[in-house]
């Protein structure tokens, strides 16, 4: 079984083993962090293949793909995960298990190394970083695309690494672009090469024909739009919580304190690890409780000095309207 290795952090290397399609997927996703593999110990190892998972594995799926996932002991070195993935399209399944299982396992290793793998975007503004923290669907990727097209550095559009000192480091993963990019980030759309625009138009058609049953994103390197800038670490100088609110009629903006911001971040982290926790035994549940304590301490420290704000977007607003309003208030160009 072939393997690729990625240096996610100085003390967190990921080894992926599997067939050519699995390796090709992760090489495209984390290629900026790929390093030579001499077989030395890593923090996390993930294997893809048939017959690898154990009897107690978690069986699940989403739409057209199915998976079986088993996780080794939280005390083992490396942290190990085995995945048996079935169904099509294969790229869709690999993207799902990456987000549902592989990256939550990486977040455990990151916490042990003194970082929170935070569901956030990080955009360079002046001498520091604007951090946009929010669940999926709150506009992080579209706002990042706008910033990138305007010449701002982007450390990540959906995941970043944050330490207790409030310093942000790039999580080496491709950005996600959605079929409405032409409306939410027109300048970014104009900069995309023709094949990428065609890919987004195809996804828009698939989404319409399936009546939103299939709504895939397109994963692309930031370089397809602009220069992502330095990988960090860079100080977070403004932290914004993004929320969709069914009760709001207008865009609400308020200052919040560190307790509110920490609680919001922990809630998003917990939601992100929900499927991972479902395949955890008692030892892993205890480990995840410990990770949550470490993350809380790091977040409280990181949020202690930077300005903290919350934007509530009306749930009834379309994505283009919400992104345009947020971009204006956040100082992000078209």
N, C-alpha and C positions, 0 to 999 in steps of 0.2 A: 504494500500500500504506500503510494507516494505521499510526500508531506511538503508543506510550505510553512515558513515561520515568519512571524510578524512581531516587531518590537513596538508594542502599544505605548509603553512607558519604559524608562530605564530599568525598572525591576519587574516589569510585566510583559513577558513574551507569550505569544499565542502560537501553538502549532496546530495546523489543520491537516488531517489525513483523510484521504478518500480518492474517489475516481477523478478523472480529468475534468468533468463538469463541475464537481464541487470545488476542486482546486482553482479552476478558472474563475468561478464566481467570487471566491474570497480574494483571489489575486487582484481582480478588478475592484473589489470593495476596499481592501486595505493595502493596495499595492505600494502606496507611498511609504509604508512602514515595513515592507518586506526586507528580510535580511537572510544571509546564508544560514543553513541549518547544519550544524556540526554534530547534532545528536545530544548536545548537552541539555541539562534540565531546563524546563520552561515552567511558567506559572499555571498555564491552562493548556489542555490538549483536548481537541474535539475530533472525533472520528465519524466518518460517514460510511455506511455500508449495510448490506443485508446480513441479518443474523447476529449483529453485534449486541443488540439490546437484550437486557435480562427479562426474566418473567415478570418482575415487579415494575417494568417500564410503564411510563405514561403513554397511552395511546390517544391520539386526537387528530384533528385536521381542520381545515378551513376551505370551504368551497370545493375546489377540484383536487386538493392534495391531502394526503394523510401522512402521519408520522408516528414513530415510536421512539421515545426518548428515555434514556436511563442515565443517572448521574452517580458518580463514584462518591466515596467518602469525602466530607469537607476537610478531613485531616490529612488526606492523601496529597502527595506532591508528585506530579502536578494535579490540580483540580481537573477531573476527567469527565467528559460527556460523550455518550455514543448516540448516534441518530440514524434511524432507518427511515428514509424518506421515500414516499411513493406518490404517484400521480403526476399530472402535467398541468401547466408547463413547469418544467423542472426549475427554471430560474425563479418563478413565482414561489415555489415551495422553499427553495434555498433562502430567498429573501425573508420569508416568514419565520423560519426556524432560526435564522440569524437574529432577528429582532426579539422573538419570543423566548429563546433559550441561550444562544451563544453569547449575546451581549449582556444579558443578566448575569451569566457566569463570569464574564469579564469584569462586571461591576463589583463582584465580590473580591476578585484579585486586586482591582484598583483600590478598593477601600482599605485592604490590608497594606497597600503601598502608599497610603496617605492621600488618596484622591477620590472624589465623587464623580462617577460617570453620570453626568447630569443631563436629563432630557431638556436641552436648551440650545439656542443658537447663540453665537458669539460673533459680534460685528465690531471691527475696528472703528473707533471714533476718536479723533485727536490722539492723545497719548495713552488712551486706555481702551477698554472693551465694553461695549453695550451687550449685556446678557439678556436674552429674551427667554424666559422660562415658562413653559406651558405644555399642556397635553397635545396629542396629535389633533390637527385640525384648527389650531389657534393662529396659524399664519406664519410660523417661524421660517419655513422654507421659502415662501414667497417674499417675505421681507428680506431674507438673506440674499435671494436672487437679485432683488432691486439694489441692495447695497453693493453687491459684487459688480453689477453693471455700471454703478456710479464710481467705481474705482476704490471702494473700501475693502480692506482685508476681511475675510470671513474664516474664522477658525472652525466653524461647524454650523450646520443648519438644523440639526436635530439632536446631536449628542456632543458634549464637550467634557473635558476633564477639568475639574476645579479643585484646588487644594485649600487648606485651612487659612492660608494667607490671602485668599481671594485672587489667586493667580489662575488664569485660564490657559490651557494647553489644548492644541488641536487633537481631536479624536480622528484618526486617519481613515475616514470613511467617505465614500462618494456622497454628494448631495442628492436630494430627491426633488425632482421637478414633476409638476402635475399638469394635467391636460388643459387647465385653465390659465396656464402661465402667460399666454398672449394677452389676457385681460388683467391679471393681477400684477404682472411685472413686464410691461411692454418693451422696455429697453433691454431687459435680459433676453426676452424672446428674439429680438432683432439681432442680438449678438450670437445666438446659437447657430452652429453649422446646419446646413440643410438637412442632413440625415437625422439630427436630433429633433428638428422641428417636425419632420415627417413622422418620427416615432411618437411624438406627443399628439399629433393629429390622429394617428392610428389609435392611440389609447383613448382619445376623446370619442372616436367612433365606437370603439368597443364598449365604453362606458354607456353611451347612449343606447346602443343596440341591446345591451344586457340590462337596461333600466337600473343602472348603478350596482348590479350584482357583481360585476367585475370592473374595478376602478384602479388599475395599477399605476404606480408612479414610474418615472424613468430615472434611473440612477446614472449620474454623470459626474465626472471630475469637475471641480470648480473652474479649472483652466478652460473649459468650454465657453465660459462667459467672461472671465477676467482673471486677474492675479489674486490668488487667495491670501497673499502676504505671508509674514513669518508664522511659524507654527506655535510660537509662544515659548515660555510662559509670559503672559502679559496681564497687567492688573485689571480687574473688573472695576470700572469706575461708575457704572450705572446698571442697576439690576431691575428688570421690569417683569412683572407677572402678567401673563396673558390669559384671559378667561373668556369663554363664550357664555353669555347670560341670557336665558330665555325671558327674564323679567325686565331687562334693560331696554329702554326705548331710544336712548342716545348713548354715545360713547362716553363711558364714565372713566375718570382718571383721579386717583387719590394716592397719597403717600401711605405707606404701611411700615410696620416695624419689623424687626428681625424675627420675632416669634411667628408672625403671620407668614413671612416669606419662607421660613424654615418649614412650617407646617405644610405649605403649598408644595414645596419641593419634595418633601417626604411622601406626600400623597401621590404625586406624579410618579415617583420612583417605585412606590408600592404597586401602583397600577401596571407599571411596565414589567414588574417581576411576577405578576399574578400567575401566568401560565407556568413559569419556572417553579414557583412555590408549590404548584399543584403536583409536581413530580418529586417533591422533597419528602424525605422521611423525617423522623424525629430529630436526628442529628443535624440535618440540614435546616430544619425550622429553627433550631437553637442557634445555628450559625447565622442565619438571616436576621434573627433578632439582634445578635451582636453587631452585624454589619449596619443595621439601622441605627444603633447607638453610636457607632463610629461616624456614620454619615451625619447624624444630627449634630454632633460636636463640631465636625468640620464645617458644616453649613452655618451654624451659629457663629463660628469664628469668621468665616468668609463674609457673612452678611453684616458684621458688626460695624463696618465703617462706610461702605458704599451706600449712596442714596438708593432707597427701595421704593418702588412704585407699583401700582396695579392698574391695568386697563381692562375694563369689562366691555366687551363688544356685544351689541344686541344679537341674539341668536337668529333673529329674522333677517339680518342683513346678508346679502350675497357676499361671496368671497371677494370679488373685486372692490365692492364698496368698503368692506371691512379693512382690506389691505391698504387702500388709498387713504382712508382716515388715519389708520395707525401710522403709516409711513409719514404723513404730514406732521403728526404730533411727536414722532420719535426722531424727526430730522433725517429721515432716510429718503434719498432722492428717487425719482422715477427710474 
